[in-house]
């Protein structure tokens, strides 16, 4: 089973349980895997999962009739994918619907999908991608991604070793 289909099935289970808090984690996993495999469909899945999570947190959206119809479409698309439909087409279809609902309910200049691109870039950067590679894969604008990543605590989340410690450890391997 490929990674995209596996993550889509996880997202489908999350949608079925109406537990979209876990969609954020699926989005993070998809962003990491997108970096590893340099896969645009995994980036789209990351954006879909993050956007589902984020939009579900806004009560004026999640309690609306449009949201219920939208979530029925999401469930149907994910069900079709589980039954063998092309996962890339599924993510593309979901992205189109997300753009629509994000613009319909958007109260801010930046859409949920655009914010998701920044999150995906940050996730890739946190897992070792250069900033250039992260923005190339995520589609986020370089200046916005640099500003966003600079304001995060990524360096604190992923501890690294200093050069002196690395050298000492390396010398120990060859001693």
Buried (B, 14 or more C-beta within 10 A) or exposed (E): EEBBBEBBBBBBBBBEEEEBEBBBEBBBBBBBBBBBBEBBBBBBBBBBBBBBBBBBEBEEBBEBEEBEEBBEBBBEBBBBBBEEBBBBEBBBBBBEBBBEBBEEBBEEEEBBBBBBBBBBBBBBBBBEBEBEBBBBBBBBBEEBBBEBBEEBEBEEEEEEEEEEEEEEEEEEEEE
